[in-house]
């Protein structure tokens, strides 16, 4: 119901219309607990275009990573007993260091807003939603996920992070809006590039 309200709000409220929203970026970072690999989708929403940037981690230079003193420092500081916010901050910092020593396959799509209104409506609804709406904690309070792919969603405007959301193994039933924020851009790429590097086997089934 919340998602439906947001979509109706966007279509009926001039302040939230496609032309009124400032440029923003949504970054989706996925990390598979099973494979240890990650993939990322960056969505840049501008007035006339949407740029979708895809990258899949192919590997990590372990020798360089182990030799990086910052990696060792952060890894030692990351403890399960820390507060949740501290764990998130250290995990984000570790990801930056690991990415520095990783190699990726990358590609992108440049799409006109006028011909991709469904995608734009999805991006706008996610950008306008609160972290609570996106993470849906009440509905998922009793949900237990022992494994699965962890996702971090970052929303940025003018180079600053507006909000973030963290979920594990999102599905259409548990996190409907975030699930579509993953699968719709992936489906768009696959429709234009069949048998691409972004097959479901390498994106945790999404």
C-alpha positions as CSV (number, residue, x, y, z in Angstrom):
1,X,0.0,0.0,0.0
2,X,2.9,2.4,0.8
3,X,4.5,1.8,-2.6
4,X,1.2,2.3,-4.4
5,X,0.7,5.6,-2.5
6,X,4.2,6.8,-3.5
7,X,3.6,6.0,-7.2
8,X,0.3,7.9,-7.1
9,X,2.0,10.7,-5.3
10,X,4.6,11.0,-8.0
11,X,2.1,11.0,-10.8
12,X,-0.3,13.5,-9.2
13,X,2.0,15.9,-7.3
14,X,3.7,18.6,-9.4
15,X,6.4,19.0,-6.8
16,X,7.4,15.3,-7.2
17,X,7.0,15.2,-11.0
18,X,9.8,14.0,-13.3
19,X,10.7,17.5,-14.2
20,X,10.7,18.9,-10.7
21,X,13.0,16.5,-9.0
22,X,16.7,17.5,-8.9
23,X,19.3,15.2,-10.4
24,X,20.2,12.3,-8.1
25,X,22.0,9.0,-8.0
26,X,21.0,5.6,-6.6
27,X,23.8,3.1,-6.0
28,X,23.0,-0.6,-5.4
29,X,25.9,-2.7,-4.0
30,X,25.4,-6.4,-3.6
31,X,27.7,-8.9,-1.8
32,X,27.2,-12.6,-2.0
33,X,27.9,-14.5,1.2
34,X,28.2,-17.7,-0.8
35,X,30.7,-16.6,-3.5
36,X,32.2,-13.6,-1.8
37,X,31.8,-11.6,-5.0
38,X,29.8,-8.4,-5.6
39,X,28.0,-6.5,-8.3
40,X,26.9,-2.9,-8.4
41,X,24.3,-0.9,-10.3
42,X,24.6,2.9,-10.4
43,X,21.5,4.8,-11.6
44,X,22.0,8.5,-12.4
45,X,18.6,10.3,-12.9
46,X,18.8,13.6,-14.7
47,X,16.2,15.7,-16.3
48,X,16.3,14.2,-19.8
49,X,18.3,11.0,-19.3
50,X,18.9,8.0,-17.0
51,X,22.4,6.5,-17.0
52,X,22.6,2.9,-15.7
53,X,26.2,1.7,-14.9
54,X,26.8,-1.9,-14.2
55,X,29.9,-3.6,-12.8
56,X,30.6,-7.1,-11.6
57,X,33.6,-8.0,-9.5
58,X,35.8,-10.6,-11.2
59,X,38.4,-10.9,-8.5
60,X,40.6,-9.3,-5.9
61,X,44.4,-8.9,-5.9
62,X,44.9,-10.6,-2.5
63,X,48.6,-9.8,-2.3
64,X,47.9,-6.1,-2.7
65,X,45.0,-6.2,-0.3
66,X,46.9,-8.0,2.5
67,X,49.8,-5.5,2.0
68,X,47.4,-2.5,2.5
69,X,47.8,-1.3,6.1
70,X,44.4,0.3,6.1
71,X,42.7,-3.1,5.4
72,X,44.4,-4.7,8.3
73,X,43.5,-1.9,10.6
74,X,39.8,-1.9,9.6
75,X,39.6,-5.7,9.8
76,X,40.9,-5.7,13.3
77,X,38.4,-3.0,14.4
78,X,35.4,-4.8,12.9
79,X,33.9,-6.8,15.8
80,X,30.4,-8.3,16.2
81,X,30.0,-6.7,19.6
82,X,30.1,-3.1,18.1
83,X,26.9,-1.0,17.7
84,X,25.1,-1.5,14.4
85,X,26.1,2.0,13.1
86,X,29.8,1.3,13.9
87,X,29.6,-2.0,12.0
88,X,28.0,-0.3,9.0
89,X,30.7,2.4,9.0
90,X,33.6,0.0,9.2
91,X,32.0,-2.4,6.6
92,X,31.6,0.5,4.2
93,X,35.2,1.6,4.7
94,X,36.4,-2.0,4.2
95,X,34.4,-2.2,0.9
96,X,36.2,0.9,-0.3
97,X,39.6,-0.6,0.4
98,X,38.7,-4.0,-1.2
99,X,37.3,-2.2,-4.3
100,X,40.6,-0.4,-4.7
101,X,42.3,-3.8,-5.1
102,X,39.6,-5.4,-7.2
103,X,39.1,-5.8,-10.9
104,X,35.7,-5.5,-12.6
105,X,33.8,-6.0,-15.8
106,X,31.8,-2.8,-16.6
107,X,29.2,-1.6,-19.0
108,X,26.4,1.1,-19.1
109,X,23.2,2.1,-20.8
110,X,22.1,5.7,-21.6
111,X,18.2,5.9,-21.7
112,X,16.0,8.9,-22.5
113,X,13.5,9.8,-19.7
114,X,10.7,10.3,-22.2
115,X,10.8,6.7,-23.4
116,X,11.4,5.0,-20.1
117,X,8.7,6.5,-17.8
118,X,8.1,3.2,-15.9
119,X,11.8,3.1,-14.9
120,X,11.8,6.8,-14.0
121,X,8.7,6.3,-11.8
122,X,10.4,3.4,-10.0
123,X,13.6,5.4,-9.4
124,X,11.6,8.5,-8.2
125,X,9.4,6.5,-5.8
126,X,12.5,4.9,-4.3
127,X,14.3,8.2,-4.0
128,X,11.3,9.8,-2.2
129,X,10.6,6.8,0.1
130,X,11.9,6.9,3.7
131,X,14.5,4.3,4.8
132,X,11.8,2.7,7.0
133,X,9.5,2.2,4.0
134,X,12.4,0.7,2.0
135,X,13.7,-1.6,4.7
136,X,10.2,-2.5,6.0
137,X,11.4,-3.6,9.4
138,X,8.0,-4.3,11.0
139,X,6.9,-6.7,8.3
140,X,10.3,-8.5,8.4
141,X,10.8,-8.5,12.2
142,X,10.4,-12.3,12.5
143,X,12.2,-13.1,9.2
144,X,15.5,-15.1,9.6
145,X,18.0,-15.3,6.8
146,X,21.0,-17.5,7.5
147,X,22.7,-16.9,4.2
148,X,21.9,-14.8,1.1
149,X,23.1,-11.7,-0.7
150,X,23.4,-8.5,1.3
151,X,22.4,-5.2,-0.4
152,X,23.3,-1.7,0.4
153,X,21.2,1.1,-1.3
154,X,22.7,4.6,-1.3
155,X,20.8,7.7,-2.4
156,X,22.8,10.7,-3.3
157,X,22.1,14.3,-4.4
158,X,24.7,17.0,-5.1
159,X,27.5,14.6,-4.2
160,X,26.1,13.9,-0.7
161,X,24.4,10.8,0.7
162,X,20.8,11.5,1.4
163,X,19.9,8.2,2.9
164,X,20.9,4.5,2.9
165,X,19.1,1.2,3.3
166,X,20.5,-2.2,4.1
167,X,18.7,-5.5,3.5
168,X,19.6,-9.2,3.0
169,X,18.1,-11.4,0.3
170,X,15.2,-9.0,-0.7
171,X,12.2,-10.6,-2.5
172,X,9.0,-9.3,-4.0
173,X,7.2,-10.2,-0.7
174,X,9.7,-8.8,1.8
175,X,11.0,-5.6,0.1
176,X,9.0,-5.1,-3.0
177,X,10.4,-1.6,-4.0
178,X,14.0,-2.5,-3.4
179,X,13.6,-5.8,-5.2
180,X,12.4,-4.0,-8.3
181,X,15.2,-1.5,-8.0
182,X,17.6,-4.5,-8.5
183,X,15.7,-6.6,-11.1
184,X,14.3,-3.9,-13.4
185,X,17.7,-2.4,-14.3
186,X,19.2,-5.9,-14.7
187,X,16.3,-7.0,-17.0
188,X,16.8,-3.9,-19.1
189,X,20.4,-4.7,-19.6
190,X,19.8,-8.4,-20.4
191,X,17.1,-7.5,-22.9
192,X,19.6,-5.4,-24.9
193,X,22.6,-7.7,-24.3
194,X,21.5,-11.4,-24.0
195,X,24.1,-13.8,-22.7
196,X,25.9,-10.9,-21.1
197,X,28.3,-10.9,-18.1
198,X,25.2,-10.1,-15.9
199,X,23.5,-13.5,-16.1
200,X,21.5,-14.6,-13.1
201,X,24.2,-17.1,-12.0
202,X,26.5,-14.2,-11.3
203,X,23.9,-11.9,-9.7
204,X,22.7,-14.3,-7.0
205,X,19.6,-15.2,-9.0
206,X,18.3,-11.6,-9.4
